[in-house]
Amino acid sequence: MQRFTELKVWQRSHTLVLQLYRLTSGFPAEERFGLTSQLRRAATSVPTNIAEGSKRRTSAEYARFLNIAEGSLAETEYLLILARDLGYLSSEHAAPFLGEVDEIARMLHHLRLKVEAPER
């Protein structure tokens, strides 16, 4: 079994978390316990669930954690849209983040399908 740190989807989601921490440090102070915290927690949940799932005993358990990561990534996407629509982030600044979320979502989906596939 491959270590989770070697998975491209984990590496990219970890990098996204680091970028989002830097981004949210510039959000208004009144959002510290609101949008800032929520966005950081949602984004952090993605690589965390990939890592945790990779150590589960069965493929079904691993797939379940990958699905949780997919849900957290969808939450991250919405929160980025909200930050953009609230004016904390310009459309031009949001676009690369949303593009990366979309690519990570594709990667996660394919990994989950691979994990769910019956072994031959």
ROVO-243647 format. One record per atom (N, C-alpha, C, O): residue number from 1; atom name; x, y, z. Coordinates in pm, 1 decimal. Atoms other than C-alpha are relative to their C-alpha. Layout:
N
+-----+------+----------+----------+----------+
| pos | site |        x |        y |        z |
+-----+------+----------+----------+----------+
| NUM |   CA |        X |        Y |        Z |
...
+-----+------+----------+----------+----------+
end
This chain:
120
+-----+------+----------+----------+----------+
| pos | site |        x |        y |        z |
+-----+------+----------+----------+----------+
|   1 |    N |     84.4 |   -118.7 |      0.0 |
|   1 |   CA |      0.0 |      0.0 |      0.0 |
|   1 |    C |     88.5 |    124.4 |      0.0 |
|   1 |    O |    185.7 |    133.8 |     74.9 |
|   2 |    N |    -73.8 |   -124.6 |     14.4 |
|   2 |   CA |    126.6 |    341.9 |    -98.5 |
|   2 |    C |    -24.3 |     90.5 |    121.4 |
|   2 |    O |   -136.4 |    100.5 |    171.4 |
|   3 |    N |     16.5 |    -96.2 |   -109.5 |
|   3 |   CA |    191.7 |    593.4 |    178.2 |
|   3 |    C |    -83.4 |    118.0 |    -49.5 |
|   3 |    O |    -70.6 |    160.7 |   -164.3 |
|   4 |    N |     88.0 |   -109.4 |     41.3 |
|   4 |   CA |    -64.3 |    872.2 |    174.7 |
|   4 |    C |     77.5 |    121.2 |    -47.7 |
|   4 |    O |     30.0 |    193.9 |   -134.9 |
|   5 |    N |    -79.3 |   -117.0 |     39.5 |
|   5 |   CA |    211.3 |   1134.1 |    142.9 |
|   5 |    C |     52.5 |    -11.8 |   -142.6 |
|   5 |    O |     96.1 |     87.2 |   -201.3 |
|   6 |    N |    -44.5 |     20.8 |    138.1 |
|   6 |   CA |    304.2 |    981.4 |   -193.2 |
|   6 |    C |   -113.4 |     18.5 |   -101.0 |
|   6 |    O |    -89.1 |     22.8 |   -221.6 |
|   7 |    N |    115.4 |    -18.0 |     88.3 |
|   7 |   CA |    -46.4 |   1028.6 |   -334.2 |
|   7 |    C |     -4.8 |    144.2 |    -50.1 |
|   7 |    O |     -0.8 |    237.9 |     29.6 |
|   8 |    N |      6.7 |   -134.7 |     58.6 |
|   8 |   CA |    -66.5 |   1325.3 |   -573.4 |
|   8 |    C |   -121.3 |     77.4 |     53.2 |
|   8 |    O |   -112.9 |    198.0 |     76.3 |
|   9 |    N |    120.4 |    -68.0 |    -47.9 |
|   9 |   CA |   -419.7 |   1401.4 |   -453.3 |
|   9 |    C |     19.8 |     50.4 |    143.3 |
|   9 |    O |    -31.2 |    156.8 |    178.6 |
|  10 |    N |    -28.9 |    -47.4 |   -135.2 |
|  10 |   CA |   -298.5 |   1424.9 |    -93.2 |
|  10 |    C |     94.7 |    119.5 |     -7.1 |
|  10 |    O |     73.5 |    219.3 |     61.8 |
|  11 |    N |    -97.3 |   -108.7 |     12.6 |
|  11 |   CA |     -2.7 |   1644.2 |   -195.2 |
|  11 |    C |    -67.3 |    129.2 |    -44.6 |
|  11 |    O |    -40.2 |    236.2 |      9.7 |
|  12 |    N |     67.4 |   -119.9 |     50.8 |
|  12 |   CA |   -225.5 |   1882.5 |   -390.0 |
|  12 |    C |    -99.3 |     55.7 |    101.9 |
|  12 |    O |   -112.3 |    177.3 |    116.2 |
|  13 |    N |     94.8 |    -49.9 |   -100.2 |
|  13 |   CA |   -489.0 |   1899.8 |   -117.5 |
|  13 |    C |     74.1 |     62.3 |    118.3 |
|  13 |    O |     26.2 |    159.6 |    176.6 |
|  14 |    N |    -81.8 |    -59.2 |   -106.5 |
|  14 |   CA |   -218.9 |   1967.3 |    142.8 |
|  14 |    C |     48.4 |    139.4 |    -42.1 |
|  14 |    O |     43.4 |    233.9 |     36.7 |
|  15 |    N |    -44.4 |   -129.7 |     52.2 |
|  15 |   CA |    -79.7 |   2248.0 |    -74.8 |
|  15 |    C |   -115.1 |     99.8 |     -0.6 |
|  15 |    O |    -95.8 |    216.9 |     31.9 |
|  16 |    N |    116.9 |    -88.0 |     -1.7 |
|  16 |   CA |   -431.4 |   2390.1 |   -110.5 |
|  16 |    C |    -26.9 |     50.8 |    141.5 |
|  16 |    O |    -58.1 |    168.5 |    159.7 |
|  17 |    N |     20.2 |    -41.9 |   -139.4 |
|  17 |   CA |   -467.0 |   2396.4 |    269.7 |
|  17 |    C |     98.9 |    110.4 |     36.9 |
|  17 |    O |     60.8 |    211.6 |     95.8 |
|  18 |    N |   -101.8 |   -101.6 |    -31.4 |
|  18 |   CA |   -140.6 |   2588.7 |    303.5 |
|  18 |    C |    -34.0 |    133.0 |    -66.4 |
|  18 |    O |    -22.3 |    238.6 |     -4.2 |
|  19 |    N |     36.5 |   -121.8 |     72.0 |
|  19 |   CA |   -253.0 |   2838.4 |     38.9 |
|  19 |    C |   -122.3 |     67.6 |     62.1 |
|  19 |    O |   -128.2 |    190.2 |     71.8 |
|  20 |    N |    121.1 |    -56.8 |    -58.8 |
|  20 |   CA |   -593.6 |   2882.1 |    201.4 |
|  20 |    C |     26.2 |     60.6 |    137.6 |
|  20 |    O |    -37.5 |    159.1 |    175.1 |
|  21 |    N |    -37.5 |    -62.1 |   -128.1 |
|  21 |   CA |   -437.1 |   2946.9 |    542.0 |
|  21 |    C |     58.4 |    139.3 |    -25.2 |
|  21 |    O |     26.4 |    234.6 |     45.8 |
|  22 |    N |    -58.8 |   -130.6 |     31.7 |
|  22 |   CA |   -234.3 |   3227.3 |    383.6 |
|  22 |    C |   -108.0 |     96.4 |    -47.7 |
|  22 |    O |   -111.1 |    212.5 |     -6.8 |
|  23 |    N |    107.3 |    -83.5 |     52.8 |
|  23 |   CA |   -537.5 |   3358.8 |    197.0 |
|  23 |    C |    -90.0 |     52.5 |    110.7 |
|  23 |    O |   -118.5 |    172.2 |    115.8 |
|  24 |    N |     95.8 |    -39.5 |   -102.8 |
|  24 |   CA |   -768.0 |   3363.3 |    498.7 |
|  24 |    C |     61.4 |     89.0 |    108.0 |
|  24 |    O |    -10.8 |    154.3 |    183.3 |
|  25 |    N |    -61.9 |    -90.5 |    -97.5 |
|  25 |   CA |   -513.4 |   3545.5 |    711.7 |
|  25 |    C |    -30.0 |    145.5 |    -34.8 |
|  25 |    O |    -16.5 |    233.8 |     49.9 |
|  26 |    N |     36.0 |   -134.9 |     41.8 |
|  26 |   CA |   -619.9 |   3850.9 |    510.9 |
|  26 |    C |   -148.7 |     29.3 |      6.6 |
|  26 |    O |   -191.3 |    138.8 |    -30.0 |
|  27 |    N |    144.4 |    -22.7 |    -13.9 |
|  27 |   CA |   -993.3 |   3807.2 |    577.4 |
|  27 |    C |    -24.4 |     94.1 |    117.8 |
|  27 |    O |     60.8 |    107.7 |    205.7 |
|  28 |    N |     30.4 |    -91.8 |   -111.1 |
|  28 |   CA |  -1164.2 |   4057.6 |    807.7 |
|  28 |    C |      6.3 |    -70.1 |    136.1 |
|  28 |    O |    -26.7 |   -188.1 |    148.4 |
|  29 |    N |    -14.0 |     54.8 |   -135.4 |
|  29 |   CA |  -1101.6 |   4006.5 |   1179.1 |
|  29 |    C |   -131.6 |    -56.0 |     53.0 |
|  29 |    O |   -132.0 |   -154.4 |    127.1 |
|  30 |    N |    129.2 |     49.1 |    -50.3 |
|  30 |   CA |  -1473.7 |   3963.4 |   1245.0 |
|  30 |    C |    -36.5 |   -137.2 |    -57.2 |
|  30 |    O |   -130.1 |   -200.8 |     -8.9 |
|  31 |    N |     24.6 |    132.9 |     57.5 |
|  31 |   CA |  -1462.4 |   3646.9 |   1028.4 |
|  31 |    C |     89.0 |   -108.0 |     62.3 |
|  31 |    O |     83.8 |   -224.5 |     22.7 |
|  32 |    N |    -94.8 |     95.1 |    -60.5 |
|  32 |   CA |  -1197.8 |   3483.7 |   1248.2 |
|  32 |    C |    -67.2 |   -127.8 |     48.5 |
|  32 |    O |    -15.5 |   -237.3 |     26.2 |
|  33 |    N |     69.9 |    117.5 |    -52.1 |
|  33 |   CA |  -1448.8 |   3251.1 |   1414.5 |
|  33 |    C |   -114.7 |    -42.0 |    -91.3 |
|  33 |    O |   -189.8 |   -134.0 |    -58.9 |
|  34 |    N |    104.6 |     32.1 |     96.1 |
|  34 |   CA |  -1681.3 |   3243.7 |   1114.0 |
|  34 |    C |     59.2 |    -62.9 |   -124.5 |
|  34 |    O |    105.9 |   -176.8 |   -122.8 |
|  35 |    N |    -42.6 |     51.5 |    129.8 |
|  35 |   CA |  -1582.3 |   3205.8 |    752.0 |
|  35 |    C |    145.3 |    -47.4 |     -0.5 |
|  35 |    O |    176.0 |   -151.2 |    -59.0 |
|  36 |    N |   -142.1 |     39.1 |     -2.9 |
|  36 |   CA |  -1206.9 |   3192.6 |    817.7 |
|  36 |    C |     16.4 |   -137.6 |     61.9 |
|  36 |    O |     80.2 |   -225.3 |      3.6 |
|  37 |    N |    -10.1 |    127.9 |    -69.8 |
|  37 |   CA |  -1237.4 |   2908.0 |   1066.7 |
|  37 |    C |    -66.5 |   -111.9 |    -79.7 |
|  37 |    O |    -10.6 |   -220.8 |    -92.9 |
|  38 |    N |     75.6 |    101.2 |     74.6 |
|  38 |   CA |  -1497.5 |   2721.4 |    860.0 |
|  38 |    C |     76.1 |    -43.4 |   -124.9 |
|  38 |    O |     84.6 |   -162.9 |   -153.5 |
|  39 |    N |    -73.5 |     31.1 |    122.1 |
|  39 |   CA |  -1293.0 |   2741.4 |    539.1 |
|  39 |    C |    126.9 |    -79.5 |     31.4 |
|  39 |    O |    159.1 |   -176.0 |    -37.9 |
|  40 |    N |   -121.2 |     73.0 |    -38.0 |
|  40 |   CA |   -975.1 |   2628.9 |    710.8 |
|  40 |    C |    -32.4 |   -143.3 |     43.3 |
|  40 |    O |     38.1 |   -237.1 |      6.4 |
|  41 |    N |     36.4 |    134.8 |    -47.3 |
|  41 |   CA |  -1150.2 |   2334.6 |    879.4 |
|  41 |    C |    -45.9 |    -88.8 |   -115.8 |
|  41 |    O |     -9.4 |   -206.2 |   -122.5 |
|  42 |    N |     48.0 |     78.9 |    114.1 |
|  42 |   CA |  -1323.3 |   2222.3 |    559.6 |
|  42 |    C |    116.6 |    -44.1 |    -87.7 |
|  42 |    O |    125.0 |   -160.4 |   -126.9 |
|  43 |    N |   -114.1 |     32.8 |     85.6 |
|  43 |   CA |  -1002.8 |   2238.7 |    355.8 |
|  43 |    C |     93.0 |   -100.1 |     67.2 |
|  43 |    O |    141.7 |   -192.7 |      2.5 |
|  44 |    N |    -88.2 |     89.7 |    -73.9 |
|  44 |   CA |   -796.7 |   2067.0 |    626.0 |
|  44 |    C |    -56.4 |   -141.5 |      6.9 |
|  44 |    O |     18.9 |   -238.7 |     12.5 |
|  45 |    N |     65.4 |    130.4 |     -6.6 |
|  45 |   CA |  -1049.1 |   1784.1 |    639.0 |
|  45 |    C |     31.4 |    -87.4 |   -121.0 |
|  45 |    O |     27.7 |   -210.0 |   -110.8 |
|  46 |    N |    -23.9 |     77.7 |    121.8 |
|  46 |   CA |   -963.0 |   1679.8 |    282.3 |
|  46 |    C |    125.8 |    -86.6 |     14.2 |
|  46 |    O |    114.5 |   -209.1 |      9.3 |
|  47 |    N |   -117.8 |     85.8 |    -14.0 |
|  47 |   CA |   -599.7 |   1565.8 |    328.0 |
|  47 |    C |     -2.5 |    -84.1 |    127.1 |
|  47 |    O |     55.4 |   -192.7 |    131.1 |
|  48 |    N |     10.6 |     76.8 |   -124.1 |
|  48 |   CA |   -679.4 |   1454.5 |    682.6 |
|  48 |    C |    -75.6 |   -130.0 |    -22.5 |
|  48 |    O |    -32.9 |   -235.3 |     24.9 |
|  49 |    N |     78.3 |    120.7 |     25.7 |
|  49 |   CA |   -944.3 |   1209.7 |    563.2 |
|  49 |    C |     68.3 |    -93.9 |    -99.0 |
|  49 |    O |     53.3 |   -215.7 |    -89.1 |
|  50 |    N |    -79.1 |     86.2 |     88.7 |
|  50 |   CA |   -722.5 |   1084.6 |    280.6 |
|  50 |    C |    101.2 |    -77.5 |     82.8 |
|  50 |    O |    116.6 |   -198.5 |     65.8 |
|  51 |    N |   -101.0 |     64.0 |    -84.3 |
|  51 |   CA |   -451.3 |   1012.8 |    537.6 |
|  51 |    C |    -62.3 |   -105.1 |     91.1 |
|  51 |    O |    -14.9 |   -218.5 |     97.5 |
|  52 |    N |     62.3 |     93.1 |    -93.2 |
|  52 |   CA |   -682.1 |    852.5 |    792.3 |
|  52 |    C |    -55.5 |   -121.9 |    -72.0 |
|  52 |    O |    -37.0 |   -234.8 |    -26.4 |
|  53 |    N |     57.8 |    111.0 |     75.3 |
|  53 |   CA |   -862.2 |    641.3 |    534.3 |
|  53 |    C |    103.4 |    -97.0 |    -51.4 |
|  53 |    O |     78.2 |   -217.2 |    -59.8 |
|  54 |    N |   -104.6 |     87.0 |     55.7 |
|  54 |   CA |   -537.7 |    508.9 |    392.7 |
|  54 |    C |     49.8 |   -103.0 |    100.9 |
|  54 |    O |    111.7 |   -202.4 |     62.9 |
|  55 |    N |    -45.3 |     92.5 |   -104.9 |
|  55 |   CA |   -468.9 |    336.3 |    723.8 |
|  55 |    C |   -111.8 |    -90.7 |     50.8 |
|  55 |    O |    -91.6 |   -166.5 |    145.7 |
|  56 |    N |    110.5 |     87.4 |    -40.4 |
|  56 |   CA |   -806.8 |    165.1 |    753.6 |
|  56 |    C |     22.9 |   -140.2 |    -53.5 |
|  56 |    O |     97.9 |   -160.4 |   -149.1 |
|  57 |    N |    -26.7 |    141.3 |     29.5 |
|  57 |   CA |   -821.8 |   -211.4 |    732.5 |
|  57 |    C |    -59.8 |    -48.2 |   -130.7 |
|  57 |    O |     -5.0 |   -138.8 |   -193.5 |
|  58 |    N |     65.1 |     49.9 |    121.0 |
|  58 |   CA |  -1056.8 |   -251.7 |    438.9 |
|  58 |    C |    -11.0 |    109.5 |   -105.6 |
|  58 |    O |     -6.3 |    228.7 |    -74.9 |
|  59 |    N |     18.9 |    -93.8 |    110.2 |
|  59 |   CA |  -1101.0 |    -91.0 |    100.0 |
|  59 |    C |   -129.5 |     77.8 |     17.3 |
|  59 |    O |   -135.5 |    196.4 |    -15.2 |
|  60 |    N |    128.4 |    -67.6 |    -20.4 |
|  60 |   CA |  -1462.2 |    -11.0 |    188.4 |
|  60 |    C |     14.7 |    115.0 |     99.9 |
|  60 |    O |    -42.2 |    222.4 |     80.3 |
|  61 |    N |    -22.5 |   -107.0 |    -98.1 |
|  61 |   CA |  -1348.3 |    188.0 |    493.4 |
|  61 |    C |     79.3 |    114.0 |    -62.8 |
|  61 |    O |     47.5 |    231.1 |    -42.4 |
|  62 |    N |    -81.3 |   -101.4 |     67.1 |
|  62 |   CA |  -1084.2 |    368.6 |    286.8 |
|  62 |    C |    -88.3 |     82.1 |    -93.7 |
|  62 |    O |    -80.4 |    205.0 |    -94.4 |
|  63 |    N |     89.0 |    -68.9 |     93.3 |
|  63 |   CA |  -1345.1 |    452.9 |     21.2 |
|  63 |    C |    -94.4 |     93.9 |     74.5 |
|  63 |    O |   -124.1 |    203.2 |     26.2 |
|  64 |    N |     90.4 |    -85.1 |    -79.3 |
|  64 |   CA |  -1576.7 |    590.4 |    291.1 |
|  64 |    C |     71.1 |    128.6 |     42.0 |
|  64 |    O |     11.6 |    236.3 |     36.6 |
|  65 |    N |    -75.2 |   -119.4 |    -37.8 |
|  65 |   CA |  -1304.3 |    828.5 |    412.5 |
|  65 |    C |     29.2 |     88.4 |   -121.4 |
|  65 |    O |     30.9 |    210.9 |   -109.9 |
|  66 |    N |    -19.3 |    -78.5 |    121.9 |
|  66 |   CA |  -1233.1 |    934.1 |     54.0 |
|  66 |    C |   -128.2 |     74.6 |    -35.4 |
|  66 |    O |   -123.4 |    188.1 |    -83.0 |
|  67 |    N |    128.0 |    -65.1 |     25.2 |
|  67 |   CA |  -1603.6 |   1010.2 |     16.7 |
|  67 |    C |    -21.3 |    116.6 |     96.2 |
|  67 |    O |    -75.3 |    220.1 |     57.2 |
|  68 |    N |      7.6 |   -110.5 |    -97.3 |
|  68 |   CA |  -1590.9 |   1221.2 |    334.4 |
|  68 |    C |     89.0 |    115.1 |    -47.6 |
|  68 |    O |     51.0 |    231.7 |    -37.7 |
|  69 |    N |    -90.1 |   -102.9 |     53.8 |
|  69 |   CA |  -1293.6 |   1405.8 |    181.6 |
|  69 |    C |    -66.3 |     72.5 |   -116.8 |
|  69 |    O |    -52.1 |    194.0 |   -130.7 |
|  70 |    N |     72.0 |    -62.9 |    111.2 |
|  70 |   CA |  -1504.1 |   1466.9 |   -130.4 |
|  70 |    C |   -104.1 |     99.4 |     51.5 |
|  70 |    O |   -119.7 |    208.3 |     -3.8 |
|  71 |    N |     98.9 |    -90.1 |    -59.2 |
|  71 |   CA |  -1777.1 |   1618.4 |     85.1 |
|  71 |    C |     64.3 |    124.5 |     57.0 |
|  71 |    O |     12.4 |    234.9 |     40.1 |
|  72 |    N |    -71.5 |   -115.0 |    -56.8 |
|  72 |   CA |  -1529.5 |   1841.3 |    265.8 |
|  72 |    C |     51.7 |     91.2 |   -110.1 |
|  72 |    O |     55.0 |    213.2 |    -93.8 |
|  73 |    N |    -48.1 |    -80.5 |    112.2 |
|  73 |   CA |  -1389.8 |   1954.5 |    -67.6 |
|  73 |    C |   -114.6 |     80.8 |    -61.4 |
|  73 |    O |    -95.5 |    195.6 |   -101.4 |
|  74 |    N |    116.9 |    -73.8 |     48.8 |
|  74 |   CA |  -1740.2 |   2048.8 |   -185.0 |
|  74 |    C |    -32.3 |    115.7 |     94.4 |
|  74 |    O |    -68.5 |    224.4 |     49.3 |
|  75 |    N |     20.5 |   -106.3 |    -97.9 |
|  75 |   CA |  -1780.2 |   2247.9 |    137.1 |
|  75 |    C |    103.0 |    111.3 |    -21.0 |
|  75 |    O |     68.5 |    229.4 |    -16.6 |
|  76 |    N |   -106.3 |    -97.2 |     26.2 |
|  76 |   CA |  -1446.7 |   2419.4 |     67.6 |
|  76 |    C |    -34.5 |     84.0 |   -123.0 |
|  76 |    O |    -18.5 |    206.1 |   -122.7 |
|  77 |    N |     37.6 |    -71.5 |    122.8 |
|  77 |   CA |  -1566.2 |   2508.2 |   -282.8 |
|  77 |    C |   -108.5 |    103.2 |     29.6 |
|  77 |    O |    -97.6 |    218.7 |    -11.7 |
|  78 |    N |    107.0 |    -94.6 |    -32.8 |
|  78 |   CA |  -1886.1 |   2664.4 |   -148.9 |
|  78 |    C |     52.0 |    118.3 |     81.3 |
|  78 |    O |     14.9 |    232.7 |     55.2 |
|  79 |    N |    -50.4 |   -107.3 |    -85.6 |
|  79 |   CA |  -1699.3 |   2863.1 |    115.2 |
|  79 |    C |     87.4 |     97.3 |    -78.3 |
|  79 |    O |     89.3 |    216.5 |    -47.8 |
|  80 |    N |    -75.7 |    -90.1 |     87.9 |
|  80 |   CA |  -1464.3 |   3001.6 |   -151.0 |
|  80 |    C |    -94.7 |     87.5 |    -82.5 |
|  80 |    O |    -70.0 |    206.5 |   -102.0 |
|  81 |    N |    100.7 |    -76.2 |     74.0 |
|  81 |   CA |  -1768.0 |   3104.5 |   -355.2 |
|  81 |    C |    -60.6 |    106.6 |     90.3 |
|  81 |    O |    -79.5 |    220.8 |     48.3 |
|  82 |    N |     55.6 |    -94.9 |    -95.5 |
|  82 |   CA |  -1914.7 |   3268.8 |    -45.2 |
|  82 |    C |     97.5 |    114.3 |     26.5 |
|  82 |    O |     57.9 |    230.8 |     27.7 |
|  83 |    N |   -101.7 |   -103.8 |    -24.6 |
|  83 |   CA |  -1588.3 |   3454.1 |     27.2 |
|  83 |    C |      8.1 |     94.9 |   -119.4 |
|  83 |    O |     20.8 |    216.2 |   -102.9 |
|  84 |    N |     -0.6 |    -84.0 |    120.9 |
|  84 |   CA |  -1587.1 |   3576.4 |   -332.7 |
|  84 |    C |   -123.6 |     90.5 |     -3.0 |
|  84 |    O |   -113.3 |    210.8 |    -26.8 |
|  85 |    N |    124.6 |    -75.7 |      8.7 |
|  85 |   CA |  -1951.6 |   3682.8 |   -320.0 |
|  85 |    C |    -14.3 |    103.9 |    110.9 |
|  85 |    O |    -86.0 |    202.5 |     93.7 |
|  86 |    N |     -1.4 |    -98.7 |   -108.3 |
|  86 |   CA |  -1897.8 |   3865.2 |     11.9 |
|  86 |    C |    102.9 |    110.5 |    -24.8 |
|  86 |    O |    107.4 |    209.5 |     48.2 |
|  87 |    N |    -99.5 |   -101.3 |     34.6 |
|  87 |   CA |  -1613.4 |   4059.4 |   -150.5 |
|  87 |    C |    132.0 |    -14.8 |     72.8 |
|  87 |    O |    215.1 |     75.8 |     67.9 |
|  88 |    N |   -127.7 |     23.7 |    -68.7 |
|  88 |   CA |  -1332.2 |   3908.6 |     58.7 |
|  88 |    C |    107.4 |    -47.8 |    -97.3 |
|  88 |    O |    226.3 |    -51.1 |    -65.3 |
|  89 |    N |    -86.3 |     60.7 |    100.3 |
|  89 |   CA |  -1183.7 |   3763.4 |   -257.9 |
|  89 |    C |    -53.2 |     42.5 |   -135.8 |
|  89 |    O |   -172.7 |     28.0 |   -161.7 |
|  90 |    N |     46.1 |    -39.2 |    133.6 |
|  90 |   CA |  -1198.6 |   3896.8 |   -613.9 |
|  90 |    C |    -23.9 |   -126.0 |    -83.6 |
|  90 |    O |     29.5 |   -232.9 |    -53.8 |
|  91 |    N |     25.6 |    113.0 |     90.4 |
|  91 |   CA |  -1328.4 |   3672.1 |   -891.8 |
|  91 |    C |    129.6 |    -51.0 |    -61.2 |
|  91 |    O |    148.3 |   -171.6 |    -77.1 |
|  92 |    N |   -128.5 |     37.9 |     60.1 |
|  92 |   CA |   -980.8 |   3675.8 |  -1047.4 |
|  92 |    C |     87.8 |    -77.5 |     98.7 |
|  92 |    O |    159.9 |   -169.6 |     60.5 |
|  93 |    N |    -78.8 |     68.0 |   -103.3 |
|  93 |   CA |   -821.7 |   3569.2 |   -718.9 |
|  93 |    C |    -62.8 |   -134.5 |     37.4 |
|  93 |    O |      8.1 |   -229.2 |     71.5 |
|  94 |    N |     70.6 |    123.3 |    -35.3 |
|  94 |   CA |  -1087.7 |   3303.5 |   -652.8 |
|  94 |    C |     16.0 |   -107.6 |   -106.8 |
|  94 |    O |     20.4 |   -226.3 |    -74.7 |
|  95 |    N |     -0.4 |     95.4 |    111.7 |
|  95 |   CA |  -1062.6 |   3140.5 |   -997.0 |
|  95 |    C |    106.3 |   -109.7 |     11.8 |
|  95 |    O |     73.0 |   -226.6 |     -7.8 |
|  96 |    N |    -99.0 |    107.9 |    -10.5 |
|  96 |   CA |   -732.0 |   2954.5 |   -944.0 |
|  96 |    C |    -29.7 |    -96.8 |    115.2 |
|  96 |    O |     -5.0 |   -216.9 |    103.6 |
|  97 |    N |     35.3 |     86.6 |   -112.8 |
|  97 |   CA |   -849.1 |   2822.8 |   -606.5 |
|  97 |    C |   -114.3 |    -93.0 |    -39.0 |
|  97 |    O |   -110.9 |   -212.6 |    -10.0 |
|  98 |    N |    114.1 |     81.2 |     42.0 |
|  98 |   CA |  -1178.2 |   2704.2 |   -753.2 |
|  98 |    C |     41.2 |   -102.0 |   -105.9 |
|  98 |    O |    -10.6 |   -213.7 |   -108.4 |
|  99 |    N |    -52.5 |     94.0 |     99.5 |
|  99 |   CA |   -991.8 |   2546.4 |  -1045.6 |
|  99 |    C |     74.5 |   -114.9 |     66.0 |
|  99 |    O |     61.5 |   -230.0 |     24.2 |
| 100 |    N |    -74.1 |    104.1 |    -71.7 |
| 100 |   CA |   -766.0 |   2357.9 |   -806.2 |
| 100 |    C |    -95.3 |    -91.5 |     74.9 |
| 100 |    O |    -74.2 |   -212.7 |     78.8 |
| 101 |    N |    100.9 |     81.6 |    -67.3 |
| 101 |   CA |  -1066.6 |   2240.8 |   -604.7 |
| 101 |    C |    -62.7 |    -96.7 |    -99.4 |
| 101 |    O |    -81.9 |   -214.2 |    -68.2 |
| 102 |    N |     60.1 |     84.4 |    103.6 |
| 102 |   CA |  -1221.0 |   2108.1 |   -926.2 |
| 102 |    C |     93.7 |   -114.6 |    -39.6 |
| 102 |    O |     49.8 |   -228.6 |    -54.8 |
| 103 |    N |    -96.7 |    104.2 |     38.0 |
| 103 |   CA |   -903.7 |   1919.5 |  -1020.1 |
| 103 |    C |     17.4 |   -101.8 |    112.4 |
| 103 |    O |     21.5 |   -222.0 |     86.4 |
| 104 |    N |    -12.3 |     91.7 |   -114.0 |
| 104 |   CA |   -863.8 |   1771.9 |   -671.1 |
| 104 |    C |   -124.8 |    -86.9 |     10.3 |
| 104 |    O |   -115.3 |   -205.6 |     41.5 |
| 105 |    N |    125.6 |     77.0 |     -4.3 |
| 105 |   CA |  -1230.2 |   1665.8 |   -682.4 |
| 105 |    C |      4.8 |   -114.4 |   -101.7 |
| 105 |    O |    -35.1 |   -226.7 |    -70.8 |
| 106 |    N |    -12.7 |    105.4 |    101.6 |
| 106 |   CA |  -1164.6 |   1474.3 |  -1005.7 |
| 106 |    C |     95.9 |   -110.2 |     46.0 |
| 106 |    O |     68.1 |   -229.2 |     31.0 |
| 107 |    N |   -100.0 |     96.6 |    -46.4 |
| 107 |   CA |   -856.1 |   1309.8 |   -857.2 |
| 107 |    C |    -55.5 |    -86.8 |    112.4 |
| 107 |    O |    -35.7 |   -208.3 |    113.5 |
| 108 |    N |     59.7 |     73.9 |   -111.9 |
| 108 |   CA |  -1040.5 |   1211.5 |   -539.0 |
| 108 |    C |   -103.6 |   -100.2 |    -49.5 |
| 108 |    O |   -108.1 |   -214.4 |     -4.0 |
| 109 |    N |    103.2 |     87.2 |     56.0 |
| 109 |   CA |  -1329.8 |   1068.3 |   -737.6 |
| 109 |    C |     63.0 |   -123.9 |    -63.7 |
| 109 |    O |     18.5 |   -236.2 |    -40.3 |
| 110 |    N |    -66.0 |    112.9 |     66.7 |
| 110 |   CA |  -1097.9 |    853.0 |   -947.8 |
| 110 |    C |     68.2 |    -92.7 |    100.4 |
| 110 |    O |     65.2 |   -214.7 |     84.2 |
| 111 |    N |    -62.6 |     83.3 |   -102.5 |
| 111 |   CA |   -906.3 |    733.7 |   -642.4 |
| 111 |    C |   -104.9 |    -82.3 |     72.9 |
| 111 |    O |    -84.4 |   -201.0 |     98.3 |
| 112 |    N |    106.5 |     74.7 |    -69.1 |
| 112 |   CA |  -1230.5 |    639.4 |   -466.4 |
| 112 |    C |    -51.6 |   -113.6 |    -86.5 |
| 112 |    O |    -72.5 |   -224.0 |    -36.4 |
| 113 |    N |     45.9 |    106.7 |     89.4 |
| 113 |   CA |  -1349.2 |    443.7 |   -771.6 |
| 113 |    C |    102.0 |   -113.8 |     -6.3 |
| 113 |    O |     65.0 |   -231.2 |     -8.5 |
| 114 |    N |   -106.6 |    101.3 |      3.3 |
| 114 |   CA |  -1014.6 |    263.7 |   -784.0 |
| 114 |    C |     -0.2 |    -82.8 |    128.3 |
| 114 |    O |     12.9 |   -205.2 |    124.1 |
| 115 |    N |      2.0 |     68.0 |   -130.2 |
| 115 |   CA |  -1031.5 |    179.5 |   -413.1 |
| 115 |    C |   -123.5 |    -89.5 |     11.5 |
| 115 |    O |   -116.3 |   -198.6 |     68.0 |
| 116 |    N |    124.8 |     75.8 |     -7.6 |
| 116 |   CA |  -1392.8 |     60.3 |   -447.5 |
| 116 |    C |     -4.1 |   -119.6 |    -94.5 |
| 116 |    O |    -80.9 |   -213.4 |    -73.3 |
| 117 |    N |      1.9 |    107.0 |    101.1 |
| 117 |   CA |  -1316.0 |   -162.8 |   -747.5 |
| 117 |    C |     37.3 |   -134.2 |     64.3 |
| 117 |    O |    129.0 |   -141.3 |    146.1 |
| 118 |    N |    -33.8 |    131.8 |    -55.9 |
| 118 |   CA |  -1316.0 |   -533.4 |   -664.8 |
| 118 |    C |    140.8 |    -41.9 |    -41.6 |
| 118 |    O |    183.1 |    -19.2 |   -154.9 |
| 119 |    N |   -135.2 |     46.5 |     29.0 |
| 119 |   CA |   -969.3 |   -682.6 |   -642.3 |
| 119 |    C |     -7.1 |   -121.7 |    -89.7 |
| 119 |    O |    -97.0 |   -204.9 |    -77.2 |
| 120 |    N |     -2.2 |    112.2 |     94.5 |
| 120 |   CA |   -878.0 |   -925.9 |   -917.2 |
| 120 |    C |    102.4 |   -100.9 |     40.0 |
| 120 |    O |    118.8 |   -202.4 |    -27.7 |
+-----+------+----------+----------+----------+
end
